[in-house]
Amino acid sequence: MKKEIIFAIIAGLVVGAIVVFGVYTANQSLKKKEQDSIKKIEDQPSRLPPQNTELTIISPEENAFTDQEQIVVAGKSVPLADVLLLVNEEEYLTTTDDQGNFSFEVTLLGGSNALSIYVTLQDGKQIMETRMVVFSTADFDAEEATSSAKTGKTATTSGTPSKAGTP
């Protein structure tokens, strides 16, 4: 009977050691796989689109809203690059100055206007950016438009409509 108890204890210790060794080996394997996958992710090139550092549009802002028929489209690129602006089937062409600055004065049509700016660098590489600008021909009082937007009611006035800032 004594031999059987000692044999059971030794068998239990051996089985326990095998289980602990298996858990330890599995844990090490998982850590290694995790480190390998992190390294693979770090080694892969970024899937984000590259940032355009060769063309910066200063004005107008994206989705700008204006009541001015004439606006200035200004930006910065590399010096002495050719710049083409397409607006409402009109073409404007210029070359950037020694600091890379350019600007155009353009006439907008009522409603949405797509501004496509193309820059051709001296090595032949072409960069393009598009901006949307909305030109409103309607006269409205900015204060009334703001209050009606908050309340959800349509603003009505008696008399002649006036531009914002005039009584």
N, C-alpha and C positions, 0 to 999 in steps of 0.2 A: 504494500500500500504506500509506503514511503517513497519507493522508486517511482511509482506512477505520479505522485504529486510533484516530485522533482522534475520528471520528464515533462509534465504539463507546464510547469513554470518556465523551463528552458525553451520549450516549443513556443510558448506565448511571447517570450523575449525575442526569439528569432523572427516570428511573424511581425511583431511590433517594430523591430529594426528594419525589416523589409518594407513595411508601410511607410515609416519615417523617411527612409532612403528614397522611396518612390515619390513622396510628396516633395522632398527637397529637390530632386532631379527635375520634376515637372515645373516647379517654381523657377528654377534657374533657366530652363528652356523658354518659359514664357517671358522672362525678363530679357533674354537675349533676342527673342523675336520682336519684342516691343522696341528695343534699342535699334534693331536693324530697320524696322519700319519707320521709325523717327528719322534715321539717317537717310533712308531712301526719299522721304518727303523733303528733307532739307536739301538733298542733292538735286531734286527735280527743279527745272526752271519754273518760275512763277507763271501761273495760268491767268493772272490778271493782265489786262491790256497794258502795254507800256505807256508810261506817262509821256505826253507830248511836250518836250522841252524846247522844241524848235519853232513853235507857234503859240503865242499867247494873245487872246483877244481881250483887249482892255475894255472896250465898249462897242456895242451895247451888251448888257448882261443877257444871259439865256432867258427866253420867254419874257422879254421886256415888254412893257405896255406904255405907249406914248400917245400924246395928242399933238405931237409935232410932225409935220409932213417931211421935214428935212432933219436927218440925223447924221452924226459923225460915227463912222465905223473906224476904230483905231485898234492897233495891235503892235506886237513886237515879235520879230523873228531874227534870223541871222542877217548880218549886214549884206547889202547889195543883192538880195534875193528878189525874184520877180513875184509880184502879188497880183492875183486876179480875184475880183469880187463879182459874183453873179447875184443880182437882185431883180426879181420880176422881169426876167428876160433881158435885162440891161447888163452890159459888161463894163467893168471899170478895171483899168490896168495901171500899175505903178511899180516902182522898185523901192525897196527899203533903203533908208539912209545909212550913214556910216555906223550908227548905233543899232540899226535893225528896226527902227520905228517906221510905221506907215499909217496913213489915215486917208479916208475917203469921205466925201459928203454925198449922201445919197438921198433920193426922193422915194418915199414909201407910197404904196397904194393903200386905200382903206381896207382894213382887215388884217389877216395874217400875211406876213412877209418872210420868206426864207432867204437868209443871207448865207451864201456859200463862199468861203474864203479859201483859195488855193494858193499855196506858196511853193514855188519851184526853186530849190536850192541850186547852187552852182554845180554840184555833182550830179544833177538831174533828178534827185529824189524829190517827190512831190508830197506835200502834207495838205490835208483838207480839214476844215472845221465848219460846222453849220450852226447858225443861231437863228432862232425864231423871234420876230418882233411883231407886235400887234399895234397897228395904228388905228386909233379910233377917231372918226370924224364927228362923233356926236358931242355936243356941248352938254356938260352936266356939272352939277355942284358937288364937289368931292365930299362935303359934309353930309349932304342928303344921301349920297350913295353909301357912305359908311353907315349912317343910321339905319337905312333901309336894309342893308346887309345884316345888321345886328338883329333887327326886329323881324325880318322876313317879309315886311310889307313893302309895296311899291311906293316910292316917294312921288308925290305930285305937288306941283307949284302952280300958282296963278301968275300970269304975266309972262315975261320973256325969260328964257333960261339964261343963266350967266355962267361964265367960266369960274373955276375955283379961285378964290382969293379976291374976287370983286364983289362989291355989295349988290 
